[in-house]
């Protein structure tokens, strides 16, 4: 469980819009300006072989849910993937790589507890500037997928993107399959995959 706290052994603090505090919490990294390949954020699992109708299958069973319980900008994997920044010494735009491939957020519960309809929550990335391929956000693969009973969901009052909140890059062969619970007063702040696509 990831909790946003003042320090060790303290109670969680409540961040409000009036406090003007910027909080970024991610399951893997805050900023990625290079490459992340074949990585995972998720609950504990084990695989075993089952025999059904004369056929052997590999079945994954989950023993625990990975929970991110935070306030502010909250992402299951990365807050910002790559960026374009102006190099003031030469006055040119310097592109950073920001490449993520074959990564996933699996069997998670992402809770943004910020009491504000301006908070941003994403299952995978808050802002993608470059390249994401073959990645996914997945709830439980159990019979009651994405249900309150299983505990795999994205929950927030503000803006929610099931995979990415804002996209300014390439997203290829990726998906999100998780329950989204928008507890705010305006339900139109929610998108199942990308909330804002600028490409």
Beta strands, then each sheet from edge to edge (+ up, - down):
strand 1: 2-3
strand 2: 24-26
strand 3: 29-32
strand 4: 35-37
strand 5: 40-42
strand 6: 45-52
strand 7: 55-62
strand 8: 66-70
strand 9: 73-75
strand 10: 78-81
strand 11: 84-87
strand 12: 92-95
strand 13: 99-101
strand 14: 104-106
strand 15: 108-112
strand 16: 120-122
strand 17: 125-128
strand 18: 131-133
strand 19: 136-138
strand 20: 153-156
strand 21: 159-161
strand 22: 164-167
strand 23: 170-172
strand 24: 175-177
strand 25: 179-182
strand 26: 190-191
strand 27: 194-197
sheet 1: 1+ 8+ 15+ 20+ 25+
sheet 2: 2+ 9+ 16+ 21+ 26+
sheet 3: 3+ 10+ 17+ 22+ 27+
sheet 4: 4+ 13+ 18+ 23+
sheet 5: 5+ 14+ 19+ 24+
sheet 6: 6+ 7-
sheet 7: 11+ 12-
end
